[in-house]
């Protein structure tokens, strides 16, 4: 990694249709000593995200948990945003904590990658990596734009491997994708950018 780039501290991943199998493919590849926090927004109804977290916990080297309001952000951990609510990051005490709020009128997705990524970019700046994977719609495009405005980095899954190319395609069209990679290349690149 270039000496000019700080290692990534926050990896924010957004996915929708086709996401659970994709997550089960890339997250178990991340090493147990990954020196970053991984937060996943998967478009799912309430209760289903807790089942996803349980499934991933059995597969991953990193601990996996569904986020609860007020949880303190910890490194070397994978966090799953709960369905039906919005997950944000905010400064709290001597660290960063997760905040959950109700879905507001007019918000199409809950959880929303845009909301998570934008709040993460405001705190972590250039030490954020936004990753957009398989899914329908355009959630995550504004989030990746916010990350790039803070000089963070962005990865998008390629059409070659995305089960549904909607979200990645919209990010590419918007010019907010630094790299477009097939799914097997995502975990190694995430690890490299985190300094693992």
N, C-alpha and C positions, 0 to 999 in steps of 0.2 A: 504494500500500500504506500502511496506517495506520502512523504513526510509533510506535505502541505495539507493533507486531509486528516482531521481528527477521527478517531474510531467512532463508529456509530454507537450511541447509548440506548436509543429507542428504535425498535423495528415495529412499524405499524402496518399490519397486513389487512387488506380488504378483499372479500370474495363473496360470491352469491351462488347462483346455480352452478352445480358441479364442484362447489367448494369443499365439502367434507372429504371426498376422496383425494382431492388435491392436497389438502392440509395433512391428511394421513400419509401422503407420499413425501412431503418436504420437511415437515416439522420433526419427525423422528431422526432425520439426518443431521439436525443441528446438534453440536457437541454439548455435553453436560457442563463444560466450563465456558460456554458462550458468555462473554463479559458485557451483556446487554439485556434489556427488557424487551420481550416480544409480546405485543398485544394484537389480538385477532378480532376483527369484525366479520362475522359470518351472518348473512341475512337469514335469520331463522326465527320462528315464533318463540315466545316465552316457554321455558321448560326444556325445549329441545337443545338449547345451548349448554345446559348443565350435563345432558347426556353426551354431547360432543366433547366437553371437557373431560368427562370420565373416560371416554374411549381414548382420547389422545394421551391421557395420563398413563394408560397402560402401554402405550407405544413409544413414548418419548423418553429420551435421556434427561431432559429438563423437567422439573415439576410443572404440572399444569393445573390451573384452577379457574373457575368462573369468578368474575369480579363481583365483589360486594361493595356497596357505597362506603367510602372512607378507607378502603384498603390502601396500605402504603405500597407504592411502587418499589419492587425489588428486582435486582438483576438476577441473571441466571434462572429465569422463570418465564413461563408462557402463561399469559392471561387471556381468557375468552370473555368478550363483551356479552352480557346477558341479552337475550331476545326481548323485544318489546319496549326497551328503554334506550336512552342515549348515554353513552359513556364518554366522559371528558377527563382530562388531566388538569390538575391545578396544584399550585404550590401550597403546602400545608406544613407548618412548623419548620423543621429543618430538612424537609424533603419534598417529595411529590406524592400526591394521593389521587386516587380515582374518585370521581363524583358521578353518580347516576342521577338522571332526571327523567321525568315523564316525557313521552313523545309529544311534541307540540303540534298544534293544528298546522297542516300544510307540509309537515315533514314526511316524506314518502317512505323513508327507510328508518327502521329502529331495530337494531343499532345502525348507525350511519358511519361509514368510513370517513366521509367528509368532516363530520363533527369531531371524531376522534383525532384524525390527522391534523386538522387545523389547531386544535388545542395542544397537541403534542409539539407541533412546530413552534408555537408561541413560547413554549418552555425550553425545549431542547435545541432550537435553532439548527445549526448546521450538523448537529449530531443525531438528526433524525433520518431514518431510511423508510420511505413509503413503498409498499409493495402492493400492486394491484393484480389480482389473479382472475380466474374464470368467473363469469357472471353476466347477468343481463342488466341493462340500464347504464347510467353514467355516475353512480355513486363512486366517490373516490377521486374524480377528476379535480374538483375544487380543492380537495385535501392535498393531492399531489402538487397542485399549483401553490398552495400555501407553504408547503415544504420547500419547493424550489425558490420561492421568494425569500425564505430564510437561509438559503444556500445549503439546504439538506439535499439528500440524494433520492432518486426514484428508480424503481424496477417495475417492469410490466411483463406479464406472461405472454409469450408469443402465440400467434394463431395456430402454430404447429401442434401445441399441446393443450390449449384452453378448450375445455368442453363447450363453453359458450364464450364467444369472443367479444361480447358486447362491451363490458367495462374496460378491458384492455384496449379495444379499438378506439373507444371514445377518448381515452387518455393519450393515445398516440396521435389522434386527430387534433387534439388540443395542444400538442407540443409539450406535454409535461412528463414524458417518459425519457429518462436519461439512457436507460438500457432496455432492450426488449429481448428476453431470453426464454428458451424452452424450459418447461418445468424442472427437468433434472438438473439444470444449471442454477436454479434459484437458490437452493440451500447453500451450495458452495460459495456463491457470490455474497450471500448474506453473511456467512461466517467470515469471509475475507474482509468485508467492509467493517465488521465489528472487531476486527483484530484477533480473531480466534485462529 
